[in-house]
């Protein structure tokens, strides 16, 4: 099974092609350029340089969130556009699970975190053994203090991965929680992680059609929050 995977949920952008669990190629960019300008050229170059075509892809995988509202929308829209002409199956992949796969070989507990601002992080916790991930929590937006308290009660050391890992590391260290910070080249989101999550979804029969792909933000956007605040003020 050949999988074309897209990752645009945060500041980095990446594209990968895998065959089953084997990585064939991956492009990764952390230059600060907008995903709308870089993503599709990356897809075209990767396919050209590997001698593969979109027609040969069996599954289009994409990180559907949580993450940047704009970034997630760009990735989901691109995946839909790539899948629709031939009605290819799609894999709606959790950004947090996709990051966790990058350190699943280590064993222990993984705390995947993205900076959600407003004193919150997007988070999911996993245990890993023999290269297999097991979920301990669902994807969520959670306060940093609340997460630290939860982890401290567990009494287990944490492997921190994601663009919010450094913030969590400082908070955990201050509370005496043992933790390991993944190095920068393994810390950020990658399309390979998305492809690995897609492989699991495919094995479980949880692929979808393009029309069923939807972003999973796990929190209201700023515009939506402000609209609700205005409505509340009007009604009081």
VOGU-3710 file (C-alpha; in Angstrom, 3 decimals, decimal comma):
1> xxxxxxxxxx> 0,000/0,000/0,000  1,452/3,355/-1,068  0,507/6,322/1,105  0,979/10,002/0,255  1,002/11,925/3,540  0,678/15,673/4,204  1,556/17,562/7,405  0,734/21,286/7,709  -0,679/21,539/11,224  1,975/23,928/12,593
11> xxxxxxxxxx> 4,926/26,029/11,401  6,660/23,101/9,697  5,434/21,518/6,484  6,261/18,066/5,191  5,220/15,533/2,588  6,070/11,833/2,538  5,471/8,694/0,518  5,527/5,314/2,210  4,937/1,773/1,043  3,317/-0,131/3,873
21> xxxxxxxxxx> 5,574/0,824/6,807  8,629/1,677/4,685  9,517/5,341/4,111  10,291/5,923/0,427  10,806/9,695/0,536  10,097/12,722/2,695  10,381/16,499/2,238  10,503/18,662/5,356  10,521/22,447/5,514  10,780/24,787/8,511
31> xxxxxxxxxx> 11,515/28,034/6,711  8,555/30,110/7,879  7,021/30,253/4,403  3,270/29,795/4,152  1,942/26,290/3,549  -0,305/27,576/0,779  2,840/28,497/-1,168  4,974/25,436/-0,376  2,768/22,372/0,027  1,716/21,521/-3,531
41> xxxxxxxxxx> 5,174/22,227/-5,055  6,593/19,873/-2,416  4,094/17,182/-3,435  4,902/17,617/-7,127  8,681/17,546/-6,567  8,546/14,524/-4,277  6,509/12,476/-6,750  8,707/13,551/-9,667  11,970/12,768/-7,889  10,780/9,345/-6,753
51> xxxxxxxxxx> 9,476/8,441/-10,206  5,999/7,928/-8,776  2,634/9,360/-9,793  -0,455/10,390/-7,905  -2,278/7,581/-9,717  -0,027/5,037/-7,954  -0,968/6,283/-4,488  -3,496/4,077/-2,701  -4,219/6,410/0,207  -4,000/10,170/0,783
61> xxxxxxxxxx> -3,229/10,862/4,443  -3,368/14,211/6,208  -3,027/15,589/9,723  -6,556/16,802/10,501  -5,652/18,404/13,834  -5,368/19,643/16,365  -3,101/22,482/15,292  -3,085/25,801/13,519  -6,582/26,525/12,190  -5,200/27,831/8,896
71> xxxxxxxxxx> -2,565/25,120/8,571  -5,016/22,294/9,183  -7,487/23,755/6,683  -4,774/23,974/4,015  -3,746/20,359/4,548  -7,291/19,002/4,538  -8,231/21,009/1,429  -5,116/19,770/-0,379  -5,836/16,147/0,565  -9,400/16,455/-0,719
81> xxxxxxxxxx> -8,166/17,910/-4,003  -5,622/15,127/-4,471  -8,080/12,363/-3,609  -11,253/13,429/-5,413  -10,339/12,883/-9,122  -9,866/9,120/-8,634  -11,963/8,804/-5,463  -8,960/7,674/-3,465  -9,409/6,675/0,144  -8,139/9,112/2,754
91> xxxxxxxxxx> -6,699/8,763/6,240  -7,759/11,460/8,752  -4,760/11,401/11,095  -4,413/12,855/14,571  -1,536/15,326/14,640  -0,675/14,241/18,193  -0,638/10,514/17,459  1,442/11,164/14,346  4,076/12,932/16,480  4,036/10,149/19,059
101> xxxxxxxxxx> 4,997/7,547/16,448  8,336/9,344/16,067  9,421/8,117/19,501  7,382/4,907/19,836  10,594/2,871/19,639  11,834/4,230/22,979  9,346/2,576/25,332  7,614/4,294/28,236  5,031/7,079/28,239  4,828/9,736/25,547
111> xxxxxxxxxx> 3,300/13,151/26,140  2,593/14,788/22,758  2,030/18,532/23,109  1,413/21,497/20,835  1,268/25,098/21,980  -2,400/26,171/21,874  -1,717/29,590/23,485  -4,012/31,092/26,145  -2,134/28,960/28,744  -3,296/25,786/27,026
121> xxxxxxxxxx> -1,712/22,976/25,042  -3,150/20,450/22,636  -2,244/17,133/24,173  -2,595/13,375/24,072  -0,717/10,841/26,174  0,396/7,388/25,035  2,281/4,395/26,341  4,657/2,610/24,008  6,174/-0,860/24,142  7,867/-2,883/21,403
131> xxxxxxxxxx> 7,158/-0,110/18,892  3,401/-0,157/19,526  1,414/2,860/20,765  -1,479/2,613/23,205  -3,603/5,672/23,923  -3,898/6,856/27,505  -6,042/9,921/26,660  -7,970/11,310/23,738  -6,779/14,396/21,846  -7,758/17,500/23,793
141> xxxxxxxxxx> -7,063/21,138/24,576  -5,986/21,267/28,216  -4,489/23,812/30,595  -0,764/23,387/31,186  -1,264/23,358/34,952  -3,980/20,718/34,677  -1,775/18,537/32,469  1,165/18,833/34,860  -1,046/17,811/37,799  -2,390/14,818/35,853
151> xxxxxxxxxx> 1,076/13,616/34,883  2,446/14,091/38,388  -0,347/11,901/39,802  0,546/9,156/37,320  4,055/8,996/38,778  5,532/8,004/35,410  8,392/9,613/33,501  7,340/11,334/30,270  8,868/11,553/26,801  7,957/15,005/25,489
161> xxxxxxxxxx> 7,414/15,553/21,759  5,850/18,396/19,768  6,261/22,144/19,377  4,938/22,582/22,932  7,435/20,115/24,406  9,888/22,738/25,666  7,135/24,643/27,510  5,935/21,413/29,129  9,485/20,406/30,004  9,956/23,579/32,049
171> xxxxxxxxxx> 6,590/23,128/33,789  7,254/19,461/34,555  10,787/20,111/35,795  9,465/22,767/38,184  7,178/20,123/39,711  9,816/17,423/39,906  8,230/15,313/37,159  10,882/13,182/35,407  10,818/13,859/31,672  12,931/13,643/28,541
181> xxxxxxxxxx> 12,768/16,258/25,786  13,054/14,828/22,281  15,839/16,450/20,189  14,749/19,098/17,655  15,044/16,834/14,601  12,559/14,381/16,171  10,412/16,866/18,060  8,316/18,459/15,329  5,488/17,102/13,226  6,485/15,051/10,189
191> xxxxxxxxxx> 4,589/13,552/7,287  6,211/10,194/8,059  4,357/10,199/11,395  1,124/10,956/9,525  1,808/8,073/7,142  2,443/5,718/10,082  -0,862/6,718/11,663  -2,539/6,218/8,275  -1,114/2,699/8,070  -2,775/1,875/11,401
201> xxxxxxxxxx> -6,087/3,366/10,239  -5,899/1,318/7,043  -5,259/-1,912/8,967  -8,265/-1,170/11,162  -10,529/-0,345/8,214  -10,946/3,279/9,255  -10,176/5,051/5,997  -12,722/7,522/4,598  -13,671/9,175/1,314  -12,532/12,722/0,583
211> xxxxxxxxxx> -15,925/14,213/1,355  -15,698/12,837/4,895  -12,401/14,576/5,715  -12,989/17,312/8,271  -10,607/19,328/10,484  -10,526/18,415/14,169  -9,649/21,642/15,972  -10,603/20,659/19,563  -11,136/24,320/20,388  -13,086/27,274/19,009
221> xxxxxxxxxx> -11,192/29,746/16,851  -10,534/33,255/18,156  -13,231/34,654/15,860  -15,756/32,132/17,182  -14,812/32,839/20,783  -15,204/36,583/20,258  -18,573/36,053/18,572  -19,825/34,000/21,522  -18,574/36,640/23,949  -20,478/39,351/22,050
231> xxxxxx> -23,640/37,223/22,021  -23,313/36,590/25,766  -22,872/40,296/26,478  -25,893/41,127/24,299  -28,084/38,618/26,118  -27,147/39,790/29,622
//
